[in-house]
């Protein structure tokens, strides 16, 4: 039996333990709703899949309103969690990038099936849902998680593996209302989550919920169906496809062997633009493959078009790197190290002062250090031949890279520029690594980047270089 298949047996044993513990807890909690569900924001709502009555979430926080038949989001994310919270590790993540165009009222009466690819496995799972970019409460009437048939080996599927379908609850309730700007973490559910496999996170939204908080460049096919098809095993009802992720921002697993997670923080080059869809060949995917035997999660928090200093929410390019770092890196379960590859879009959109860019990158390093995270930073890759290339933009890139290589920005450096540039024309991508637009690498380029990162740089003590610089 391999260690990965062993998770199936361990998952079953954990399921028995959870059922026994649930029965014991129920004896002490009559009349009061408890659970691991956490969220931010305020709002009210009702759902059609749970009983009536009032309920109280665990932990502290803000939020008012009657629970009706849907659990009301109440407590701040990260403040209330199960007793085993210290062993939760992120296996997948995607940064909320803005409000999805063409969906001002959400998808009322429809089911959203997000397909995501795990980095590590585990014996239980929980998910984070976000309503960050909507001024309207979002009602989730029914939610589930299952292992996907696609397996992440090429191609995507809305079909679930038989026996893996699990209903998701929020504070022990099937329905939940996420307030405007809020997010919520589901209760944990026992499930044998595979390493490097697909998960289906499915949400039924019975009513209008305002603009959809989404991630624009999923490079992964997800699905829509009419009606509540949340617990369908087959994908027949899922007739509409989209290469975006909706509402889902994180998946965590219970894995007692996991030492933590590495967060990849960047722009479209981290997001994987230029790689083949549904094949999981972004550079963070390559890194995840290298770290799999170490049971280390890898979380991709890239946003296409993202900048260090300014945001572009209306275009789905996300808040600025400086402002979203807390939410997308520091709040991620088990985060120990962050790899930063950000700054090209600042240059491409008119920033001519390299000192402003490096100051912003140093701000990210300071934020990480305040939470005890190690920071590995990348040089900026070449874009000669891209429409925004000119002598000025190239000069800014070179000066930013010189400061990074000098060791005055991050704890350690991964030289992605050197990994993918053309040795005969160093302001350009190597032709074999160019996706065709002269900015984004292709699969071969992302493979070179993922292999170029020295794994030793992810775990060296923070104190060695930090004191001399910051």
Secondary structure, DSSP 8 states (H G I E B T S, - for coil): --TTTHHHHHHHHHHHHHHHHHHHHHHH-TT----S-EE-S------SSS--S----SS--------TTSEE--S-TTTS--TTGGGEEEEEE----EE-TT-TT--TTEEEEEEEE-SS-EEEEEEEEE-TT-SS-EEE-EEEEEEBSSTTSSS----B-TT--EE--BTTBS-EEE-TT-EEE---EEEEE-TT-EEEEEEEE-S--SS-EEES---S-EEEEES--TT-SS-TT--EEESSEESEEEEEEE-TT---EEEEEESHHHHTTTS-TTS--SHHHHHHHHHGGGT-EEEEEE-TT--SS---GGGT--S-HHHHHIIIIITSTTEEEEEEE--HHHHHTT---HHHHHHHHHHHHHHHHHTT-EEEEE-----TTSTT--HHHHHHHHHHHHHHHTTSSSSEEE-HHHHHEETTEEEEE-GGGB-SSSSSB-HHHHHHHHHHS-GGGGTS-THHHHHHH-
